[in-house]
Structure formats: C-alpha cells, structure tokens
C-alpha cells in the first residue's frame, strides 16, 4: 500500500498483513520498502527502440552537419576512434534498457576545444559510438550535443514529455556548464529520471530528504525493482496502521473494457484506505522522503494507499499504470489519465507489519 507513481503489485498475505506505498525514515527503523520503477512498458516511461549504432559503425555515413547557434556560430560532427566508457563504465547494464542512453562528454584540450563524445545506446557497450564536435570558441556544446543525439543517435521523444539529460544523481542538465561538469550524462527518452538498475545486486547510495544516505539495491531488472531497508521507522508504521485500520473498506478495481460487469472480487479481495497527508506530519515527512528517493516532486504523488490483507486475500497480477487503449469505454479512467498523457511512473511500496508465515508479492516478469 502506499504511494503510486506507477507500479506492479501482487500481495497475497498472511493473517493481518498491512502494507502501503510511499516512505520516510529515522528513529527506530522499521520494515523495508520495495521501489518498483518503469513497471513493464508504462505508457509514460520508455517504449520503442533507438537506432542500432553498430550498423552505423559498420557502414558509416557522413556525420557532417552545420547549424548556427544563437550567436551565428557553427559546428561539425565527425566520427572518431572508440574510447573507453569513461564515467559510464559504472552504469553499463546487464540487459539493454530501452530509452536510456549513457553519454560522456570531454573537452579534449581545455575550454573551447573539440568535444569528445561517447554514446552507449540502451546502456550497453556493444553499439557504442564516439565522435568529436569541433566548435569555435563561444559555441554552445549543450545545443550541439542535443542536435547530435537526435540526428546521429536516434534519440527522440517517446512520450508527451521531451527527452532530457540528467546527472548521475538525477539533476536535470539544462546548460553547457552543467553538461561539461557531469562525469556521465544519462539521457532519458521518456523525459523523467529513473535510477539505473545496472544489474541485479547492484547497490547505490541515495541521499534522502532528511540528509541521511540510504542504500538502494537492484533486485530485478525486468521489471526494474529496487529495495531499501529501514525506509520507515517503527513509529511511522504504527502511526499509519492506527489511523488507517478503522477506515479500510473493500478494495476497488478499475475494470478494463473486456471485464465490464464483473465483480472486483474476482481479482482483488483486500481492503483499502487512501490516507491524505494533510494534517499528518509523519506522512508529510514520508512524502518528502519519497520525493527525494524518486526525484519526482510531491505534487506528482498520489495519496498513500493503505492495504490490508487478511489470510487468504489477494490481488491478482496486474499493472499499476493504465493503458488508455484498454479503458476506451471508461470515461473516469480516461479523464484521470488525460487519455494517457498522465500516468503512473513508479510505485513505492512499504510493508507496515509482518506475519509468522505466508504472504508474498511477486513481479511476474522478474522470474
């Protein structure tokens, strides 16, 4: 239960199991959180493929293009010898990641000198491409890299959001100074930052809202799922349970067009309460913690969804995002998602209690 930005959840549990989605920290530390990102092919994340640059390397085409910047200056792009993965080495993934590309930019001989650019499409090394951008003093390397990524690396907008560049820590890159200062540039065709999973077992440090670092471990690459221990304190777990328990009611389901007329209990038998953060300082702290974890503002978060599973209750396999094509006859879902323009991007799931036996959550594509 908890906080949605997009998710994929199945949580049949033992007697009296309670969970939620969203997070917080400190004091005595409580149950772990599972952070599921880019659940399958979320309509707002990345769908589609990028051009295979290996084909370009085997059959090179002229890379010359000239375009003036705001000051009328110009640049040309030329192929260069392949170079090592620079800072991208730590982010090369065990499996291709559609819509995520790694880029290294280096001023070869100091400010104003040619830029050596290395691109690793889909976070992989097999089809890496290197080239130089020769520029006159004063040209904007951010603008020229932007054009080069689109023209020669096939980077394009996959959603209503324009593709974007980020630093390793999730800060959006918007100018040349930020670009040249970044050891590695992460290019997201979906326009939103998502922590790179790299490989199962990979661990990375994430700074949370309270300033304390958290260790985030990749536990699945397809779908991308992370785990963080002690994300909530025991006091926070107790607080949410105490407020939500008297208010839970039969969980609902948004039915796809093909399932209209069926009872929600065919798929879901749990109980739910959507808990507002207003008036609850612990939840507001958790909201801030979730925002710092996901790098998405609190204004994009849903209410904390508290779920209770008694013995034998379930929620069958499902997607947490909404494909508008499957809800074409559901005006409420279409209105909520603005016909697919707004959708869930990630789910942050916490366990608020434990049971002696039974109960689990599975991600059907993670093996």
VOBA-1610 file (N, C-alpha, C; in pm, whole numbers, padded with zeros to 5 digits, always signed):
BEGIN
Unk+00085-00115+00000Unk+00000+00000+00000Unk+00088+00118+00000Unk+00043+00220-00042Unk+00131+00329-00033Unk+00115+00429-00139Unk+00226+00461-00196Unk+00231+00576-00281Unk+00263+00537-00422Unk+00180+00582-00513Unk+00197+00543-00650Unk+00257+00653-00733Unk+00339+00606-00828Unk+00381+00686-00940Unk+00373+00593-01057Unk+00367+00464-01029Unk+00347+00359-01126Unk+00387+00232-01057Unk+00316+00123-01078Unk+00357+00005-01006Unk+00307-00122-01066Unk+00350-00230-01006Unk+00307-00362-01045Unk+00310-00440-00918Unk+00195-00478-00868Unk+00195-00539-00735Unk+00102-00656-00726Unk+00146-00755-00653Unk+00058-00864-00616Unk+00096-00899-00473Unk+00002-00889-00381Unk+00039-00909-00242Unk-00060-00996-00169Unk-00071-01126-00201Unk-00149-01213-00116Unk-00070-01227+00013Unk-00134-01212+00129Unk-00058-01211+00253Unk-00120-01300+00357Unk-00044-01320+00462Unk-00092-01397+00574Unk-00185-01315+00660Unk-00223-01366+00774Unk-00321-01302+00859Unk-00279-01161+00897Unk-00368-01065+00872Unk-00349-00929+00919Unk-00231-00855+00863Unk-00188-00887+00745Unk-00075-00817+00687Unk-00117-00680+00637Unk-00035-00578+00665Unk-00066-00443+00621Unk+00053-00388+00545Unk+00026-00321+00436Unk+00134-00260+00359Unk+00087-00127+00305Unk+00183-00048+00250Unk+00148+00076+00184Unk+00255+00116+00084Unk+00230+00228+00016Unk+00329+00278-00078Unk+00360+00425-00054Unk+00486+00455-00030Unk+00544+00586-00003Unk+00648+00570+00104Unk+00712+00672+00156Unk+00816+00643+00257Unk+00864+00750+00350Unk+00946+00710+00450Unk+01007+00801+00548Unk+01122+00735+00622Unk+01170+00797+00730Unk+01289+00744+00794Unk+01315+00794+00936Unk+01416+00735+01005Unk+01467+00778+01134Unk+01403+00710+01254Unk+01453+00745+01372Unk+01410+00685+01498Unk+01449+00539+01494Unk+01360+00450+01550Unk+01383+00307+01533Unk+01339+00275+01391Unk+01414+00197+01324Unk+01385+00174+01183Unk+01296+00053+01164Unk+01203+00063+01071Unk+01102-00040+01055Unk+01122-00124+00932Unk+01011-00157+00864Unk+01012-00255+00755Unk+01068-00197+00627Unk+01118-00285+00540Unk+01180-00237+00416Unk+01078-00187+00315Unk+01128-00117+00218Unk+01046-00066+00110Unk+01094-00126-00021Unk+01001-00159-00107Unk+01037-00205-00241Unk+00999-00095-00338Unk+01091-00058-00423Unk+01074+00056-00511Unk+01069+00003-00654Unk+00950-00003-00714Unk+00935-00060-00847Unk+00924+00052-00949Unk+01015+00051-01047Unk+01019+00158-01146Unk+00992+00104-01285Unk+00930+00188-01366Unk+00908+00154-01506Unk+00844+00017-01519Unk+00733-00002-01450Unk+00668-00132-01449Unk+00629-00171-01590Unk+00691-00279-01638Unk+00673-00324-01775Unk+00680-00203-01869Unk+00595-00193-01966Unk+00610-00084-02062Unk+00512+00027-02030Unk+00531+00094-01921Unk+00442+00203-01881Unk+00430+00304-01994Unk+00309+00349-02016Unk+00286+00438-02129Unk+00357+00571-02113Unk+00399+00606-01989Unk+00471+00732-01977Unk+00620+00710-01963Unk+00662+00586-01952Unk+00805+00562-01949Unk+00852+00538-02091Unk+00955+00454-02106Unk+01007+00443-02241Unk+00953+00321-02314Unk+00903+00345-02433Unk+00862+00239-02522Unk+00932+00262-02654Unk+00967+00160-02724Unk+01030+00178-02853Unk+01181+00155-02843Unk+01246+00157-02957Unk+01390+00129-02959Unk+01464+00245-03022Unk+01592+00247-03000Unk+01675+00351-03058Unk+01751+00291-03176Unk+01801+00375-03263Unk+01873+00327-03381Unk+01992+00241-03339Unk+02017+00135-03413Unk+02130+00047-03383Unk+02256+00110-03438Unk+02337+00162-03349Unk+02455+00234-03394Unk+02564+00141-03442Unk+02555+00011-03408Unk+02652-00084-03459Unk+02647-00088-03612Unk+02526-00073-03668Unk+02513-00071-03813Unk+02584+00051-03871Unk+02574+00163-03799Unk+02641+00284-03847Unk+02793+00265-03847Unk+02844+00197-03743Unk+02988+00178-03734Unk+03039+00090-03847Unk+02958-00009-03887Unk+02999-00098-03995Unk+02982-00033-04132Unk+02884+00055-04143Unk+02857+00123-04269Unk+02844+00273-04242Unk+02955+00339-04213Unk+02948+00480-04173Unk+02892+00570-04282Unk+02819+00668-04237Unk+02767+00771-04327Unk+02826+00903-04282Unk+02832+01001-04371Unk+02890+01130-04331Unk+02815+01187-04211Unk+02891+01235-04113Unk+02829+01292-03994Unk+02833+01443-03994Unk+02872+01502-04107Unk+02883+01647-04109Unk+02745+01711-04103Unk+02729+01802-04011Unk+02611+01886-04014Unk+02651+02019-03956Unk+02601+02123-04013Unk+02637+02257-03970Unk+02510+02332-03937Unk+02511+02397-03824Unk+02394+02474-03785Unk+02439+02587-03695Unk+02384+02704-03713Unk+02424+02818-03634Unk+02357+02820-03499Unk+02429+02865-03396Unk+02365+02883-03267Unk+02311+03024-03260Unk+02270+03066-03141Unk+02205+03196-03129Unk+02300+03310-03166Unk+02432+03282-03165Unk+02529+03385-03199Unk+02579+03369-03342Unk+02518+03278-03416Unk+02558+03258-03554Unk+02680+03173-03571Unk+02729+03107-03464Unk+02844+03020-03474Unk+02802+02883-03520Unk+02895+02800-03557Unk+02860+02670-03614Unk+02954+02563-03565Unk+02918+02437-03596Unk+03000+02322-03557Unk+02976+02210-03655Unk+03071+02119-03661Unk+03057+01999-03743Unk+03079+01877-03655Unk+03016+01767-03690Unk+03031+01642-03617Unk+03103+01543-03707Unk+03204+01475-03653Unk+03283+01380-03732Unk+03302+01252-03652Unk+03315+01138-03719Unk+03343+01014-03646Unk+03480+01018-03582Unk+03494+00952-03470Unk+03623+00944-03402Unk+03648+00802-03357Unk+03769+00773-03317Unk+03800+00639-03269Unk+03723+00610-03140Unk+03688+00485-03123Unk+03619+00445-03000Unk+03708+00471-02879Unk+03646+00516-02770Unk+03721+00542-02646Unk+03658+00461-02533Unk+03732+00438-02425Unk+03677+00364-02311Unk+03553+00432-02255Unk+03473+00358-02175Unk+03345+00408-02128Unk+03348+00523-02029Unk+03468+00579-01999Unk+03476+00693-01907Unk+03386+00671-01785Unk+03315+00773-01741Unk+03232+00758-01623Unk+03114+00665-01642Unk+03078+00637-01767Unk+02965+00548-01794Unk+02994+00404-01758Unk+03118+00372-01734Unk+03157+00234-01704Unk+03074+00176-01589Unk+03045+00260-01489Unk+02974+00212-01371Unk+02824+00194-01394Unk+02774+00238-01511Unk+02631+00232-01535Unk+02592+00141-01651Unk+02691+00078-01715Unk+02659-00014-01823Unk+02575-00129-01767Unk+02463-00159-01832Unk+02364-00251-01776Unk+02384-00394-01824Unk+02334-00488-01744Unk+02344-00630-01778Unk+02250-00668-01890Unk+02145-00589-01912Unk+02048-00611-02020Unk+02022-00476-02085Unk+01982-00474-02213Unk+01951-00347-02277Unk+01837-00276-02203Unk+01849-00144-02192Unk+01747-00063-02126Unk+01689+00033-02229Unk+01576-00002-02292Unk+01518+00086-02394Unk+01491+00226-02338Unk+01531+00327-02414Unk+01501+00464-02375Unk+01601+00528-02283Unk+01705+00454-02237Unk+01808+00511-02151Unk+01944+00496-02219Unk+02011+00608-02240Unk+02140+00608-02308Unk+02243+00680-02221Unk+02364+00630-02219Unk+02472+00690-02143Unk+02562+00772-02235Unk+02602+00888-02188Unk+02685+00977-02270Unk+02798+01033-02185Unk+02918+01036-02242Unk+03032+01102-02179Unk+03078+01214-02271Unk+03103+01331-02214Unk+03148+01447-02290Unk+03275+01500-02226Unk+03378+01519-02307Unk+03505+01566-02253Unk+03564+01670-02346Unk+03604+01783-02289Unk+03675+01884-02368Unk+03821+01837-02379Unk+03860+01796-02498Unk+03986+01727-02516Unk+04106+01809-02473Unk+04106+01937-02508Unk+04225+02020-02482Unk+04190+02148-02407Unk+04092+02139-02318Unk+04058+02257-02240Unk+03937+02330-02295Unk+03894+02436-02227Unk+03775+02512-02266Unk+03780+02558-02411Unk+03669+02537-02481Unk+03660+02580-02620Unk+03719+02484-02720Unk+03787+02379-02672Unk+03847+02282-02763Unk+03742+02182-02810Unk+03775+02098-02909Unk+03678+01998-02957Unk+03629+01909-02843Unk+03503+01870-02852Unk+03443+01781-02753Unk+03451+01638-02802Unk+03499+01550-02716Unk+03499+01408-02746Unk+03374+01348-02680Unk+03287+01291-02759Unk+03158+01241-02711Unk+03152+01090-02732Unk+03116+01017-02626Unk+03094+00873-02634Unk+02951+00844-02595Unk+02882+00765-02676Unk+02741+00734-02651Unk+02727+00582-02637Unk+02652+00540-02537Unk+02627+00398-02513Unk+02476+00376-02516Unk+02423+00344-02637Unk+02278+00329-02652Unk+02222+00219-02563Unk+02106+00245-02505Unk+02036+00148-02422Unk+02124+00097-02308Unk+02219+00180-02263Unk+02307+00150-02151Unk+02397+00029-02176Unk+02428+00004-02303Unk+02511-00111-02337Unk+02635-00066-02412Unk+02736-00155-02416Unk+02865-00122-02476Unk+02877-00172-02619Unk+02790-00268-02658Unk+02808-00335-02788Unk+02797-00239-02906Unk+02711-00139-02895Unk+02689-00049-03009Unk+02736+00091-02976Unk+02842+00102-02897Unk+02892+00233-02857Unk+02941+00312-02978Unk+02927+00442-02968Unk+02965+00533-03076Unk+03044+00649-03016Unk+03153+00684-03080Unk+03229+00801-03037Unk+03245+00896-03154Unk+03243+01025-03125Unk+03267+01124-03229Unk+03315+01252-03161Unk+03366+01343-03242Unk+03408+01472-03190Unk+03317+01581-03243Unk+03302+01683-03163Unk+03230+01803-03207Unk+03333+01915-03210Unk+03372+01954-03330Unk+03466+02064-03345Unk+03388+02194-03341Unk+03425+02282-03254Unk+03346+02404-03238Unk+03436+02526-03226Unk+03382+02636-03264Unk+03452+02762-03245Unk+03433+02808-03102Unk+03522+02890-03056Unk+03512+02943-02921Unk+03378+03017-02907Unk+03306+02984-02803Unk+03179+03052-02777Unk+03057+02974-02820Unk+03075+02867-02896Unk+02959+02788-02933Unk+02905+02713-02812Unk+02782+02672-02820Unk+02713+02609-02707Unk+02718+02457-02720Unk+02802+02389-02643Unk+02813+02243-02655Unk+02685+02171-02617Unk+02606+02228-02529Unk+02478+02167-02491Unk+02387+02158-02613Unk+02378+02267-02686Unk+02289+02271-02803Unk+02336+02175-02910Unk+02467+02172-02935Unk+02518+02085-03040Unk+02507+01937-03002Unk+02531+01903-02878Unk+02512+01764-02836Unk+02366+01725-02849Unk+02278+01815-02813Unk+02134+01788-02826Unk+02100+01752-02970Unk+02150+01832-03063Unk+02123+01806-03205Unk+02189+01676-03250Unk+02313+01651-03205Unk+02384+01531-03247Unk+02316+01405-03197Unk+02265+01406-03074Unk+02197+01289-03020Unk+02072+01256-03101Unk+02001+01358-03143Unk+01881+01334-03223Unk+01917+01290-03364Unk+02015+01354-03424Unk+02045+01329-03566Unk+02122+01200-03588Unk+02214+01168-03497Unk+02302+01055-03522Unk+02284+00938-03428Unk+02219+00960-03314Unk+02198+00850-03219Unk+02051+00809-03214Unk+01966+00874-03291Unk+01826+00834-03297Unk+01745+00868-03174Unk+01797+00954-03085Unk+01721+00991-02965Unk+01601+01075-03005Unk+01486+01039-02951Unk+01363+01111-02985Unk+01266+01106-02868Unk+01163+01189-02875Unk+01063+01192-02769Unk+00974+01068-02779Unk+00962+00995-02668Unk+00878+00875-02665Unk+00746+00902-02594Unk+00733+01016-02531Unk+00611+01049-02457Unk+00574+01193-02486Unk+00474+01243-02413Unk+00437+01384-02428Unk+00545+01474-02371Unk+00633+01419-02288Unk+00745+01496-02234Unk+00864+01487-02328Unk+00934+01597-02352Unk+01054+01589-02435Unk+01163+01511-02366Unk+01248+01444-02444Unk+01358+01370-02385Unk+01449+01468-02311Unk+01522+01416-02213Unk+01600+01505-02127Unk+01730+01439-02084Unk+01825+01522-02041Unk+01953+01475-01991Unk+01962+01501-01841Unk+02022+01406-01767Unk+02034+01416-01623Unk+02175+01377-01580Unk+02212+01423-01459Unk+02336+01378-01397Unk+02313+01241-01334Unk+02418+01183-01282Unk+02410+01052-01217Unk+02318+01053-01096Unk+02304+01170-01032Unk+02221+01179-00912Unk+02079+01226-00940Unk+02044+01243-01068Unk+01906+01277-01103Unk+01879+01424-01123Unk+01982+01508-01130Unk+01961+01651-01154Unk+01953+01676-01305Unk+01850+01747-01345Unk+01831+01774-01488Unk+01942+01867-01539Unk+01998+01833-01654Unk+02101+01914-01718Unk+02036+02005-01820Unk+02057+02136-01805Unk+01988+02232-01892Unk+02081+02329-01962Unk+02212+02320-01935Unk+02302+02415-02000Unk+02441+02354-02016Unk+02527+02426-02086Unk+02660+02375-02118Unk+02746+02355-01995Unk+02735+02446-01899Unk+02816+02434-01778Unk+02784+02305-01702Unk+02655+02274-01688Unk+02615+02150-01621Unk+02656+02028-01701Unk+02648+02039-01833Unk+02685+01928-01920Unk+02832+01892-01905Unk+02917+01990-01910Unk+03061+01965-01905Unk+03108+01927-01765Unk+03028+01959-01663Unk+03064+01924-01526Unk+03023+01782-01489Unk+02936+01720-01570Unk+02883+01587-01537Unk+02980+01478-01583Unk+03024+01390-01491Unk+03110+01278-01532Unk+03042+01188-01634Unk+02913+01166-01613Unk+02832+01085-01705Unk+02697+01152-01722Unk+02649+01155-01844Unk+02517+01211-01873Unk+02422+01096-01901Unk+02307+01097-01836Unk+02205+00995-01857Unk+02093+01057-01940Unk+02068+01000-02057Unk+01968+01053-02149Unk+01843+00965-02142Unk+01730+01026-02107Unk+01604+00953-02094Unk+01506+01000-02200Unk+01467+00909-02288Unk+01372+00945-02391Unk+01232+00969-02334Unk+01204+00917-02215Unk+01076+00943-02150Unk+01070+01077-02081Unk+01186+01147-02070Unk+01187+01279-02012Unk+01191+01285-01861Unk+01188+01170-01794Unk+01190+01167-01647Unk+01306+01078-01600Unk+01367+01118-01490Unk+01479+01042-01435Unk+01430+00916-01366Unk+01500+00807-01389Unk+01477+00680-01321Unk+01616+00624-01286Unk+01636+00586-01163Unk+01766+00534-01124Unk+01806+00416-01213Unk+01927+00415-01266Unk+01971+00300-01347Unk+01989+00177-01259Unk+01935+00065-01304Unk+01944-00058-01224Unk+02078-00127-01235Unk+02143-00115-01350Unk+02275-00172-01382Unk+02268-00325-01388Unk+02251-00391-01275Unk+02239-00536-01271Unk+02183-00577-01136Unk+02127-00697-01129Unk+02075-00748-01002Unk+02188-00755-00900Unk+02164-00702-00783Unk+02266-00698-00680Unk+02343-00568-00674Unk+02326-00483-00775Unk+02393-00353-00776Unk+02341-00266-00663Unk+02431-00199-00590Unk+02392-00112-00480Unk+02441+00029-00507Unk+02356+00126-00474Unk+02393+00265-00489Unk+02341+00345-00371Unk+02410+00453-00339Unk+02374+00538-00226Unk+02283+00650-00274Unk+02171+00669-00206Unk+02075+00774-00240Unk+02059+00866-00120Unk+02076+00995-00141Unk+02055+01093-00034Unk+01907+01123-00023Unk+01850+01103+00096Unk+01709+01126+00119Unk+01685+01264+00180Unk+01558+01300+00195Unk+01522+01435+00236Unk+01584+01477+00368Unk+01593+01383+00462Unk+01647+01417+00593Unk+01799+01428+00594Unk+01862+01402+00480Unk+02006+01415+00471Unk+02082+01287+00495Unk+02015+01185+00546Unk+02083+01058+00573Unk+02084+00973+00446Unk+02195+00910+00414Unk+02201+00826+00293Unk+02131+00693+00314Unk+02077+00641+00205Unk+02013+00509+00206Unk+02080+00424+00100Unk+02092+00295+00127Unk+02148+00201+00030Unk+02033+00138-00048Unk+02034+00156-00179Unk+01929+00103-00265Unk+01988-00010-00350Unk+01928-00127-00343Unk+01978-00245-00414Unk+01883-00285-00525Unk+01939-00316-00642Unk+01859-00365-00754Unk+01826-00512-00730Unk+01696-00546-00728Unk+01657-00686-00709Unk+01592-00745-00833Unk+01566-00661-00935Unk+01515-00710-01063Unk+01543-00604-01169Unk+01578-00650-01289Unk+01600-00558-01400Unk+01480-00549-01492Unk+01403-00655-01501Unk+01285-00659-01590Unk+01170-00726-01517Unk+01079-00649-01456Unk+01077-00503-01446Unk+01183-00452-01349Unk+01209-00324-01354Unk+01311-00265-01268Unk+01257-00247-01127Unk+01318-00313-01031Unk+01273-00308-00892Unk+01393-00289-00800Unk+01380-00195-00706Unk+01483-00170-00606Unk+01429-00203-00468Unk+01521-00226-00375Unk+01484-00250-00236Unk+01568-00161-00145Unk+01504-00104-00041Unk+01572-00022+00058Unk+01529-00069+00196Unk+01622-00104+00279Unk+01589-00145+00416Unk+01566-00023+00504Unk+01479-00040+00602Unk+01457+00060+00706Unk+01417+00196+00650Unk+01330+00196+00552Unk+01286+00322+00493Unk+01185+00393+00583Unk+01104+00317+00654Unk+01011+00372+00752Unk+01058+00336+00892Unk+01026+00422+00988Unk+01053+00387+01126Unk+00937+00304+01180Unk+00961+00232+01289Unk+00853+00156+01352Unk+00742+00249+01399Unk+00779+00368+01445Unk+00677+00463+01489Unk+00589+00507+01372Unk+00648+00525+01256Unk+00571+00564+01139Unk+00478+00450+01096Unk+00529+00328+01099Unk+00445+00212+01066Unk+00325+00205+01159Unk+00350+00220+01289Unk+00242+00214+01387Unk+00141+00327+01367Unk+00192+00446+01335Unk+00105+00562+01317Unk+00008+00540+01200Unk+00061+00494+01088Unk-00024+00472+00970Unk-00127+00363+00997Unk-00084+00255+01058Unk-00178+00147+01088Unk-00289+00191+01182Unk-00252+00267+01286Unk-00352+00310+01384Unk-00457+00399+01320Unk-00416+00485+01229Unk-00512+00576+01165Unk-00593+00507+01057Unk-00530+00418+00982Unk-00596+00359+00866Unk-00684+00239+00900Unk-00647+00161+01000Unk-00719+00035+01028Unk-00869+00052+01044Unk-00919+00153+01118Unk-01065+00166+01133Unk-01135+00215+01007Unk-01058+00257+00906Unk-01116+00323+00790Unk-01106+00240+00662Unk-01042+00125+00664Unk-01028+00047+00541Unk-01163-00009+00498Unk-01180-00024+00368Unk-01303-00080+00310Unk-01264-00165+00190Unk-01358-00240+00139Unk-01333-00329+00027Unk-01260-00257-00086Unk-01149-00314-00131Unk-01070-00253-00238Unk-01147-00254-00370Unk-01130-00147-00444Unk-01194-00138-00575Unk-01096-00172-00687Unk-01148-00182-00807Unk-01067-00213-00925Unk-01120-00132-01042Unk-01030-00071-01120Unk-01069-00007-01245Unk-01075-00115-01352Unk-01194-00145-01399Unk-01213-00257-01491Unk-01180-00218-01635Unk-01103-00304-01702Unk-01080-00286-01844Unk-01210-00308-01919Unk-01216-00259-02043Unk-01338-00273-02122Unk-01384-00418-02132Unk-01289-00510-02145Unk-01325-00651-02162Unk-01381-00713-02035Unk-01363-00646-01921Unk-01407-00703-01793Unk-01528-00633-01734Unk-01589-00542-01808Unk-01704-00468-01758Unk-01814-00565-01714Unk-01873-00535-01599Unk-01980-00618-01547Unk-01935-00723-01449Unk-01804-00746-01440Unk-01752-00846-01347Unk-01730-00782-01210Unk-01731-00863-01108Unk-01709-00815-00971Unk-01560-00795-00946Unk-01526-00687-00873Unk-01386-00659-00842Unk-01322-00773-00763Unk-01403-00845-00687Unk-01350-00953-00603Unk-01299-01072-00683Unk-01326-01074-00815Unk-01266-01180-00897Unk-01114-01166-00899Unk-01064-01043-00881Unk-00920-01019-00884Unk-00865-00974-00748Unk-00948-00903-00672Unk-00895-00833-00555Unk-00989-00849-00436Unk-00938-00898-00325Unk-01022-00921-00208Unk-00970-00849-00084Unk-00873-00762-00101Unk-00815-00689+00012Unk-00905-00572+00052Unk-00860-00498+00153Unk-00928-00375+00196Unk-00832-00258+00180Unk-00886-00137+00153Unk-00804-00022+00117Unk-00850+00103+00190Unk-00755+00192+00219Unk-00787+00326+00265Unk-00685+00422+00203Unk-00735+00526+00135Unk-00648+00629+00081Unk-00630+00736+00188Unk-00510+00744+00242Unk-00483+00830+00357Unk-00421+00962+00312Unk-00490+01073+00336Unk-00435+01203+00298Unk-00320+01243+00389Unk-00226+01320+00336Unk-00112+01364+00416Unk-00144+01489+00497Unk-00239+01567+00451Unk-00271+01691+00522Unk-00315+01660+00664Unk-00256+01729+00759Unk-00290+01707+00899Unk-00212+01594+00963Unk-00126+01528+00887Unk-00048+01416+00941Unk+00101+01443+00915Unk+00168+01499+01012Unk+00309+01534+00996Unk+00396+01415+00958Unk+00374+01295+01015Unk+00456+01181+00973Unk+00443+01151+00824Unk+00322+01162+00769Unk+00304+01135+00627Unk+00368+01244+00541Unk+00364+01367+00587Unk+00429+01474+00511Unk+00579+01453+00505Unk+00635+01403+00614Unk+00778+01371+00613Unk+00807+01256+00518Unk+00717+01158+00516Unk+00733+01045+00424Unk+00722+01092+00280Unk+00628+01181+00254Unk+00613+01235+00118Unk+00745+01297+00070Unk+00807+01376+00156Unk+00933+01441+00119Unk+01041+01337+00096Unk+01039+01232+00175Unk+01139+01126+00160Unk+01120+01053+00027Unk+00996+01026-00007Unk+00967+00959-00134Unk+01009+01048-00252Unk+00982+01177-00240Unk+01020+01270-00348Unk+01171+01271-00366Unk+01247+01269-00256Unk+01392+01268-00269Unk+01443+01136-00322Unk+01371+01028-00295Unk+01409+00897-00347Unk+01385+00887-00497Unk+01267+00929-00541Unk+01228+00913-00681Unk+01271+01028-00769Unk+01313+01140-00707Unk+01347+01263-00781Unk+01225+01318-00854Unk+01108+01296-00797Unk+00983+01348-00853Unk+00913+01430-00746Unk+00867+01552-00775Unk+00807+01638-00673Unk+00686+01574-00605Unk+00659+01616-00482Unk+00547+01561-00406Unk+00414+01587-00476Unk+00406+01693-00555Unk+00282+01723-00625Unk+00241+01617-00726Unk+00333+01528-00761Unk+00303+01419-00855Unk+00265+01290-00783Unk+00263+01293-00652Unk+00233+01172-00576Unk+00082+01159-00552Unk+00037+01036-00550Unk-00100+01008-00508Unk-00106+00999-00356Unk-00228+00990-00304Unk-00243+00966-00161Unk-00182+00831-00125Unk-00136+00821-00001Unk-00087+00692+00046Unk-00203+00593+00045Unk-00181+00481-00018Unk-00284+00377-00028Unk-00249+00265+00070Unk-00326+00256+00176Unk-00301+00155+00279Unk-00386+00032+00248Unk-00322-00083+00239Unk-00390-00207+00204Unk-00379-00307+00318Unk-00491-00373+00345Unk-00489-00479+00446Unk-00527-00611+00381Unk-00445-00712+00404Unk-00470-00846+00352Unk-00488-00941+00470Unk-00608-00993+00484Unk-00632-01098+00582Unk-00593-01233+00519Unk-00589-01336+00598Unk-00548-01466+00549Unk-00633-01509+00430Unk-00566-01547+00320Unk-00635-01593+00201Unk-00674-01483+00104Unk-00659-01356+00141Unk-00695-01248+00049Unk-00582-01221-00050Unk-00615-01151-00159Unk-00520-01139-00269Unk-00548-01016-00354Unk-00453-00989-00440Unk-00473-00901-00556Unk-00397-00968-00669Unk-00469-01021-00768Unk-00406-01094-00876Unk-00314-01004-00958Unk-00230-01065-01040Unk-00132-00992-01121Unk-00200-00883-01203Unk-00140-00765-01203Unk-00199-00650-01272Unk-00091-00545-01295Unk-00123-00447-01378Unk-00037-00331-01395Unk-00092-00218-01310Unk-00003-00137-01255Unk-00047-00020-01180Unk-00070+00101-01271Unk-00016+00099-01391Unk-00044+00207-01485Unk-00165+00170-01570Unk-00218+00267-01643Unk-00340+00246-01720Unk-00313+00270-01869Unk-00328+00163-01948Unk-00316+00175-02093Unk-00450+00226-02145Unk-00456+00350-02197Unk-00585+00406-02239Unk-00657+00322-02343Unk-00583+00244-02421Unk-00648+00159-02522Unk-00734+00051-02458Unk-00701+00013-02333Unk-00776-00092-02264Unk-00891-00037-02181Unk-00899+00097-02173Unk-01004+00162-02095Unk-01080+00264-02181Unk-01094+00233-02310Unk-01153+00327-02405Unk-01298+00361-02372Unk-01367+00272-02300Unk-01508+00295-02266Unk-01525+00336-02120Unk-01415+00373-02057Unk-01419+00413-01916Unk-01384+00562-01906Unk-01484+00649-01907Unk-01455+00794-01908Unk-01380+00839-01783Unk-01402+00776-01670Unk-01333+00817-01547Unk-01183+00793-01556Unk-01146+00673-01605Unk-01003+00642-01618Unk-00939+00729-01725Unk-01009+00751-01836Unk-00955+00836-01942Unk-00938+00979-01894Unk-01031+01026-01813Unk-01020+01162-01759Unk-00903+01169-01660Unk-00888+01067-01576Unk-00783+01066-01476Unk-00645+01066-01542Unk-00630+00992-01650Unk-00500+00980-01717Unk-00485+01078-01833Unk-00588+01162-01855Unk-00586+01254-01968Unk-00555+01179-02098Unk-00624+01066-02112Unk-00609+00980-02230Unk-00464+00933-02249Unk-00396+00908-02137Unk-00260+00855-02143Unk-00150+00957-02125Unk-00183+01085-02124Unk-00080+01188-02106Unk-00027+01189-01963Unk-00112+01152-01868Unk-00072+01145-01728Unk-00088+01001-01684Unk+00011+00946-01621Unk+00002+00806-01582Unk+00098+00778-01468Unk+00089+00661-01412Unk+00179+00622-01305Unk+00315+00581-01363Unk+00418+00631-01300Unk+00554+00603-01346Unk+00626+00506-01253Unk+00594+00510-01125Unk+00663+00423-01029Unk+00574+00401-00908Unk+00596+00290-00841Unk+00529+00261-00715Unk+00633+00244-00606Unk+00611+00308-00494Unk+00696+00288-00378Unk+00612+00213-00275Unk+00654+00092-00242Unk+00574+00001-00160Unk+00643-00025-00028Unk+00566-00011+00083Unk+00624-00042+00214Unk+00542-00149+00282Unk+00608-00229+00363Unk+00540-00324+00449Unk+00532-00263+00589Unk+00411-00258+00643Unk+00390-00198+00774Unk+00386-00300+00887Unk+00366-00426+00853Unk+00361-00531+00955Unk+00415-00660+00895Unk+00432-00758+00979Unk+00484-00887+00935Unk+00390-00997+00985Unk+00403-01116+00927Unk+00323-01231+00969Unk+00417-01348+00992Unk+00370-01446+01068Unk+00455-01561+01100Unk+00484-01647+00978Unk+00386-01656+00889Unk+00403-01739+00769Unk+00307-01692+00662Unk+00342-01719+00536Unk+00253-01686+00426Unk+00269-01541+00383Unk+00207-01510+00270Unk+00209-01374+00220Unk+00332-01347+00134Unk+00309-01286+00020Unk+00422-01251-00068Unk+00376-01155-00175Unk+00474-01093-00237Unk+00450-01010-00355Unk+00539-01061-00465Unk+00487-01071-00585Unk+00568-01116-00698Unk+00555-01021-00813Unk+00660-01011-00892Unk+00658-00938-01019Unk+00670-01043-01128Unk+00564-01059-01206Unk+00552-01175-01293Unk+00662-01184-01398Unk+00725-01072-01437Unk+00827-01074-01540Unk+00968-01085-01484Unk+00981-01090-01352Unk+01114-01091-01294Unk+01169-01229-01270Unk+01093-01332-01308Unk+01141-01468-01291Unk+01110-01518-01151
//
